[in-house]
Structure formats: structure tokens, C-alpha cells
């Protein structure tokens, strides 16, 4: 299992998650229903590649496109598989309906998930940071003994409050708050969060193409889609960073950025799930409104990735 600690920052007992965290895909069959049989195989692959945790039913997992029951089924299946491989499980429970979020949080605790996380509502958005904290506190109260992460992804959620202020206001309001999954390019606030309250909070960086920047700013761990199929490449970036081989770290980060650019240029966001299929783990089609790449696009993507050394970097 890969662990890393930022420069000039010592490991703390309060840190739950360190290292690479795969934002897992939800497997669907060709009719659009859940196809969970492949999950143990996926989790075994992730464990073999040195990941430390799974982030389940988030953006990559198409959680917002799933029913409450489907999210519970996928969460349970991934959690069971994660425990067998000694991986930490984080279940995303955010939803526009607070009662649904509460049910998902309680279910995650019931099945023994290690952590939960939530985005804010995206239709009726919180109008103030105090309103956001109140909303998150209500969710967390339904799993009070389960560490809670706020999922900060303003480009999709539309909520862009200052995360340092969120930590300050959550000290008493959300006793179970463990940290933030920080999917935002605002690194100046991120580094302040890593240092806040003597480094108390578990800060997980959420931009794969900028992992090296996140490490330099004090990230404890990193959550990403491409860690599902390129973990050895990112592990190399981490080891280069730890050993102060900055030129090598930059070289490998550039390779990761190139591969991500190829995926997005060729197939858009759905290209991430397509790349998982190309890597040998077919997670099926997307749910509408996301568009599953056509066979022609899949062939183009496979050829472009092959030319860019994709298959060299996706095996342990």
C-alpha cells in the first residue's frame, strides 16, 4: 500500500487516508442496469496497483444519475470488496434531497463504510457558508461515528465558498468532519487548509493532472478517476516527489497530463470510463445524459493511448 507524507509535515494519528484513492466507476449492463459482478475484480486490480482507498458513487461513479437503492447496492458491493483487500471505503452520500442524503449516510454506516462524503445540493444551492455547514451537519448527524468529508467541486456543484472558512465554522458544528476532497484549482486556499488547526484535517487533492502541485502544497492523499487505470504512473510521481527527484516527477506528471488530454480530446468526460474498458475492466455504458463513446471513437481512443504508452503504465 502506498503512503506518502508531504515535505516538512509529519504523519498524524488523525489522518485517515493517505496515498492514492480511486474514484470508482459504477458498472452498468447494456440495458443500463447495475452490473456489480465485476466489482471484486476491479477492487483486486486497484489493490494490486497500490491504492489505499476507494471513493464510491461520486462524479466518476455517476452517483447523481443513480437511484437511492442503486447507490446503496453499489456502495455495499464496493465496501465488502474493499474490506477483503484492506482498502478504505469512502461512500459519497450527497443528494439534492436532504432526507435521501440522510438515508444514504445511515446506510453507509450500517454496512461498515470507513468514511462518508457529500457535495452540496446543486439545484437549490446554499446561499451562505453557514447554510452549507448546517446542511452538511444534518447529513453527518445520521452517521455520527463515521468520518465525514466535504466534497468541494465548485465547477459542477456551483457552490464555491472559501474552504478555510468552512473548516473554521465546522469545528463544533460537524464533530465528525475529517477533511475535504478538494477538486478545485485554487491552491492558495488548499495549502492554508492543510495547515489549519495544526494540520488537523485530512486534505485530499482531486485534480489528477495536477497531482504534483497538490503534493507540493501539502496534500495528504489524492482522489481521481485516472488512478483506476494509471496508478503505477502516479505512484512514480509520488516516489519521485518524496525522493526530491523533481525533474523526474515533472516528466511523469507531464505524461499523465498527456494521457488525460488524449482521453478528453477524443471522448470527453465519458472517455474516462472508456479508458477503464480499454485497460481491461469493462464497466459498461454511461447513463444519459452522458453519451457512451461509439465503437469508432473507442478505436481511435485505444490507438491514441497505445501510441502514448498507456499500456505501459496501467499494470502493477
C-alpha positions as CSV (number, residue, x, y, z in Angstrom):
1,X,0.0,0.0,0.0
2,X,1.4,3.4,-1.0
3,X,1.7,6.0,1.7
4,X,3.3,9.4,1.4
5,X,3.7,12.4,3.6
6,X,4.2,16.0,2.3
7,X,7.5,17.8,2.8
8,X,8.0,19.2,6.3
9,X,4.8,17.6,7.5
10,X,4.8,14.7,9.9
11,X,2.2,11.9,9.8
12,X,-0.6,12.3,12.3
13,X,-2.8,9.7,14.0
14,X,-5.8,11.7,13.0
15,X,-5.2,11.2,9.3
16,X,-7.5,8.5,7.9
17,X,-6.4,8.5,4.3
18,X,-3.1,8.9,2.6
19,X,-1.9,8.0,-0.8
20,X,-3.9,7.3,-4.0
21,X,-7.7,7.0,-3.8
22,X,-9.6,5.6,-6.9
23,X,-12.8,7.4,-7.7
24,X,-14.5,4.2,-8.8
25,X,-16.7,3.7,-11.8
26,X,-20.2,2.1,-11.4
27,X,-20.5,-0.8,-13.8
28,X,-23.8,-0.9,-15.9
29,X,-25.0,-3.5,-18.2
30,X,-26.1,-2.8,-21.8
31,X,-29.6,-2.1,-20.7
32,X,-28.5,0.5,-18.2
33,X,-28.9,-1.6,-15.0
34,X,-26.3,-2.3,-12.4
35,X,-23.7,-4.9,-13.3
36,X,-21.9,-5.4,-10.0
37,X,-20.3,-8.8,-10.6
38,X,-17.2,-7.2,-11.9
39,X,-16.5,-5.1,-8.8
40,X,-14.4,-7.7,-6.9
41,X,-12.1,-8.0,-9.9
42,X,-11.8,-4.2,-10.2
43,X,-11.0,-3.9,-6.5
44,X,-8.4,-6.6,-6.7
45,X,-6.7,-4.7,-9.5
46,X,-6.8,-1.5,-7.5
47,X,-5.3,-3.2,-4.5
48,X,-2.5,-4.7,-6.7
49,X,-1.7,-1.3,-8.0
50,X,-1.1,0.1,-4.5
51,X,-4.1,2.3,-4.0
52,X,-5.1,3.0,-0.4
53,X,-8.8,3.7,-0.7
54,X,-11.9,3.9,-2.9
55,X,-14.3,6.9,-3.4
56,X,-17.6,5.3,-4.3
57,X,-20.7,6.8,-6.0
58,X,-19.1,10.1,-6.7
59,X,-18.8,12.0,-10.0
60,X,-16.8,9.3,-11.7
61,X,-19.3,6.7,-10.4
62,X,-22.3,8.6,-11.8
63,X,-23.8,8.8,-8.4
64,X,-26.1,11.7,-9.3
65,X,-27.6,9.5,-12.1
66,X,-28.4,6.6,-9.8
67,X,-31.5,5.9,-7.7
68,X,-31.2,5.7,-3.9
69,X,-31.4,1.9,-3.9
70,X,-28.8,1.6,-6.7
71,X,-26.4,3.7,-4.8
72,X,-26.9,1.6,-1.7
73,X,-26.4,-1.6,-3.7
74,X,-23.2,-0.3,-5.3
75,X,-21.9,1.1,-2.0
76,X,-22.4,-2.3,-0.3
77,X,-20.7,-4.3,-3.0
78,X,-17.7,-2.0,-3.2
79,X,-17.4,-1.8,0.6
80,X,-17.4,-5.6,1.0
81,X,-14.8,-5.9,-1.7
82,X,-12.7,-3.2,-0.2
83,X,-12.6,-4.8,3.2
84,X,-11.4,-8.0,1.7
85,X,-8.4,-6.2,0.2
86,X,-7.8,-3.9,3.3
87,X,-8.8,-0.8,1.3
88,X,-10.5,2.2,3.0
89,X,-14.0,2.9,1.6
90,X,-15.5,6.4,1.3
91,X,-19.1,6.5,0.3
92,X,-20.4,9.6,-1.4
93,X,-23.9,10.4,0.0
94,X,-24.6,13.8,-1.4
95,X,-28.0,14.4,-3.0
96,X,-30.3,17.3,-3.7
97,X,-32.8,15.8,-1.2
98,X,-31.6,16.0,2.4
99,X,-33.7,13.0,3.5
100,X,-32.1,10.9,0.8
101,X,-28.6,12.1,1.8
102,X,-29.5,11.2,5.4
103,X,-30.7,7.7,4.4
104,X,-27.5,7.1,2.3
105,X,-25.3,8.3,5.2
106,X,-27.1,6.0,7.7
107,X,-26.8,3.1,5.2
108,X,-23.1,3.7,4.7
109,X,-22.6,3.5,8.5
110,X,-24.7,0.3,8.7
111,X,-22.7,-1.5,6.1
112,X,-19.4,-0.6,7.7
113,X,-18.1,2.0,5.3
114,X,-15.0,3.7,6.7
115,X,-16.0,7.3,5.7
116,X,-18.7,9.2,4.0
117,X,-18.6,12.3,1.9
118,X,-21.1,14.8,0.4
119,X,-21.4,17.6,-2.2
120,X,-23.9,20.4,-1.5
121,X,-27.3,20.5,-3.2
122,X,-26.9,21.7,-6.8
123,X,-30.4,22.9,-7.6
124,X,-31.4,24.8,-4.5
125,X,-27.9,25.9,-3.6
126,X,-26.9,27.0,-0.1
127,X,-26.9,30.8,0.0
128,X,-24.2,31.2,2.6
129,X,-21.4,29.2,4.1
130,X,-23.4,29.0,7.3
131,X,-26.3,27.4,5.4
132,X,-23.8,25.0,3.8
133,X,-22.4,24.0,7.2
134,X,-25.9,23.5,8.6
135,X,-26.8,21.2,5.6
136,X,-23.6,19.1,6.0
137,X,-24.1,18.9,9.7
138,X,-27.6,17.5,9.2
139,X,-26.2,14.8,6.8
140,X,-23.3,13.9,9.1
141,X,-25.6,13.6,12.1
142,X,-27.1,10.4,10.6
143,X,-23.7,8.7,10.7
144,X,-22.2,10.5,13.7
145,X,-19.4,7.9,14.3
146,X,-18.3,7.8,10.6
147,X,-15.7,10.3,9.5
148,X,-17.2,12.8,7.1
149,X,-15.5,14.6,4.1
150,X,-16.8,17.6,2.3
151,X,-16.6,17.2,-1.4
152,X,-15.6,20.5,-2.9
153,X,-16.1,20.5,-6.6
154,X,-17.4,24.0,-7.5
155,X,-17.3,23.6,-11.3
156,X,-20.0,21.0,-11.0
157,X,-21.8,21.8,-7.8
158,X,-21.9,25.6,-8.4
159,X,-21.0,26.2,-4.7
160,X,-17.7,27.9,-4.3
161,X,-17.3,29.1,-0.7
162,X,-13.9,29.5,0.9
163,X,-12.8,26.1,2.3
164,X,-10.7,27.6,5.0
165,X,-13.9,29.3,6.3
166,X,-15.7,26.0,6.1
167,X,-13.1,24.3,8.3
168,X,-13.3,27.1,10.8
169,X,-17.1,27.1,11.0
170,X,-17.3,23.3,11.1
171,X,-15.2,22.7,14.2
172,X,-18.1,22.5,16.6
173,X,-21.0,22.1,14.0
174,X,-19.7,18.9,12.4
175,X,-17.7,16.9,15.0
176,X,-17.1,14.1,12.6
177,X,-15.6,16.3,9.9
178,X,-12.3,14.6,8.9
179,X,-11.3,16.7,5.9
180,X,-12.1,17.8,2.4
181,X,-12.0,16.2,-1.0
182,X,-10.7,19.2,-2.8
183,X,-11.4,19.2,-6.6
184,X,-10.5,22.8,-7.3
185,X,-7.5,24.6,-8.8
186,X,-7.4,27.2,-6.0
187,X,-4.1,26.0,-4.5
188,X,-3.6,29.0,-2.3
189,X,-6.6,28.2,-0.2
190,X,-5.8,24.5,-0.3
191,X,-2.4,25.0,1.3
192,X,-3.9,27.1,4.0
193,X,-6.4,24.3,4.7
194,X,-3.5,21.8,5.0
195,X,-2.0,23.9,7.8
196,X,-5.2,24.9,9.6
197,X,-5.5,23.9,13.2
198,X,-2.0,22.4,13.2
199,X,-2.8,20.2,10.2
200,X,-5.8,18.6,11.8
201,X,-7.8,17.9,8.7
202,X,-7.3,15.2,6.1
203,X,-6.8,17.1,2.8
204,X,-7.4,15.0,-0.3
205,X,-6.4,16.6,-3.6
206,X,-8.8,16.0,-6.6
207,X,-7.1,17.0,-9.8
208,X,-5.2,14.1,-11.4
209,X,-3.4,16.3,-14.0
210,X,-2.0,18.5,-11.1
211,X,-1.1,15.8,-8.6
212,X,2.5,17.1,-8.3
213,X,1.2,20.6,-7.5
214,X,-1.1,19.1,-4.8
215,X,1.8,17.2,-3.2
216,X,3.9,20.4,-3.1
217,X,1.0,22.2,-1.4
218,X,0.8,19.5,1.4
219,X,-1.9,17.0,0.2
220,X,-2.3,14.0,2.4
221,X,-3.8,12.0,-0.4
222,X,-5.3,12.3,-3.8
223,X,-8.6,11.2,-5.3
224,X,-9.0,10.7,-9.0
225,X,-10.6,8.9,-11.9
226,X,-7.4,8.1,-13.8
227,X,-5.9,6.3,-10.7
228,X,-8.2,3.4,-11.7
229,X,-6.0,2.7,-14.7
230,X,-2.8,4.7,-14.4
231,X,-1.9,4.2,-10.7
232,X,1.7,3.0,-11.4
233,X,2.4,6.3,-13.2
234,X,1.1,8.4,-10.3
235,X,2.9,6.2,-7.8
236,X,6.1,7.1,-9.7
237,X,5.3,10.8,-9.4
238,X,4.8,10.3,-5.6
239,X,8.1,8.4,-5.2
240,X,9.9,11.0,-7.3
241,X,8.5,13.8,-5.1
242,X,9.4,12.0,-1.9
243,X,13.0,11.5,-3.1
244,X,13.3,15.1,-4.3
245,X,13.7,14.0,-7.9
246,X,11.7,17.0,-9.1
247,X,12.7,16.8,-12.8
248,X,11.6,13.2,-13.0
249,X,8.4,14.0,-11.1
250,X,7.6,16.7,-13.6
251,X,8.4,14.4,-16.5
252,X,5.9,11.8,-15.2
253,X,3.3,14.4,-14.4
254,X,3.6,15.6,-18.0
255,X,3.0,12.1,-19.2
256,X,-0.2,11.8,-17.0
257,X,-1.3,15.2,-18.4
258,X,-0.8,14.0,-22.0
259,X,-2.8,10.8,-21.4
260,X,-5.6,12.8,-19.8
261,X,-5.6,15.3,-22.7
262,X,-5.9,12.4,-25.2
263,X,-8.8,10.9,-23.3
264,X,-10.7,14.2,-23.0
265,X,-9.9,15.4,-26.6
266,X,-11.1,12.1,-28.0
267,X,-14.2,11.2,-26.0
268,X,-14.8,14.0,-23.4
269,X,-15.6,13.0,-19.8
270,X,-17.1,9.6,-20.9
271,X,-13.6,8.8,-22.2
272,X,-12.6,8.1,-18.6
273,X,-14.9,5.1,-18.3
274,X,-13.9,4.1,-21.9
275,X,-10.3,4.1,-20.9
276,X,-11.1,1.7,-18.0
277,X,-12.7,-0.6,-20.5
278,X,-9.6,-0.3,-22.7
279,X,-7.5,-1.1,-19.7
280,X,-9.3,-4.4,-19.4
281,X,-12.2,-3.7,-17.0
282,X,-15.4,-3.2,-18.9
283,X,-17.7,-1.1,-16.7
284,X,-20.3,-0.8,-19.5
285,X,-22.1,2.3,-20.9
286,X,-23.0,5.6,-19.4
287,X,-26.3,6.8,-18.1
288,X,-28.0,9.6,-20.0
289,X,-27.3,12.5,-20.4
290,X,-23.7,11.4,-20.7
291,X,-23.0,9.8,-24.1
292,X,-21.2,6.5,-24.3
293,X,-18.4,6.7,-27.0
294,X,-19.2,4.9,-30.3
295,X,-17.1,1.9,-31.5
296,X,-15.3,4.3,-33.8
297,X,-14.4,6.7,-31.0
298,X,-13.3,3.7,-28.9
299,X,-10.9,2.5,-31.6
300,X,-9.5,6.0,-32.0
301,X,-9.0,6.3,-28.3
302,X,-7.4,2.9,-28.0
303,X,-4.9,3.7,-30.8
304,X,-4.0,7.2,-29.4
305,X,-3.5,5.8,-25.9
306,X,-1.4,2.9,-27.2
307,X,0.9,5.4,-29.0
308,X,1.3,7.4,-25.8
309,X,2.4,4.4,-23.7
310,X,-0.9,3.9,-21.9
311,X,-0.5,0.2,-21.6
312,X,3.0,0.5,-20.1
313,X,1.6,2.5,-17.2
314,X,-1.6,0.6,-16.3
315,X,-0.2,-2.6,-14.8
316,X,1.3,-3.0,-11.4
